[in-house]
Amino acid sequence: MGALTGIGVSTLSRLEAGQRHPRSTCWSRSPPSTGLPWKNCSRWWSTRGSHRSCTRRNGAVALTRNASPTTPAGSRRTGSFCPRTLRPTTLVETAMGHQTLALLAQLEAACKACDELASATEELFLQHPDAEIITSFPGLAALTGARLLAEIGDDRTRFDTARDLKAYAGSAPVTRESGKSRRVSHRRIKNSRLAATGRHWAFAALTASIGAHDHYNRRRETGDRYYAALRNLFNRMLGQLHHCLTTRQKFNEAIAFAPPNPSPLTAAA
């Protein structure tokens, strides 16, 4: 540390004597003959302050190098590099505490309102004539079924065919052909709320229905990605929902996901 301190003192002495710092392009003070006033030379202040801070930091590192935290040198190192953090005043802490309590009260009120709204929605949905049919599908509970019913409505003449409902929900793909090129992509113009509900429905159906899970696995084996396979499953189950609501019958797992019948050529082979 003595060597470092000596170097720092000699450099600082040159600055005090009016000599130029090796890394500086201006005089620390005005030269004897000509030069700018020292108050116009702002670099002198920055050079002097940075030099002092570097000298102190290098001295502390040299003093506490390879020192154990349990030794006095280690204690000084901890005190040098771990200064005490600033703490607000008592009035500021009290004000921040009141603000936090107010935010927690707002959050508690919002959670309570959500619970009351969910209870009221479930109670009113179960009174609807279509609730029994909708909740018979795997993956559809009271809240999800209520949201689905709110989007498609209870007017059965609104969608003449299941294809119209699938296009409205965005589950039906779009085919574009031009000459010899043919491109099939997902539909972008759709009811976003119904499409989001459909993704939740299809995801919940994977663990509630063996047929839905097998259908999803078949789509993944053919090369579909995760969302594409979920969208295909939602497309199929939405058609089944349209059929059940039109014919007033509940969901039947054996009929909805019946294994495909083999072709005559396959059976003959």
Disulfide bonds with the S-S distance in Angstrom:
none
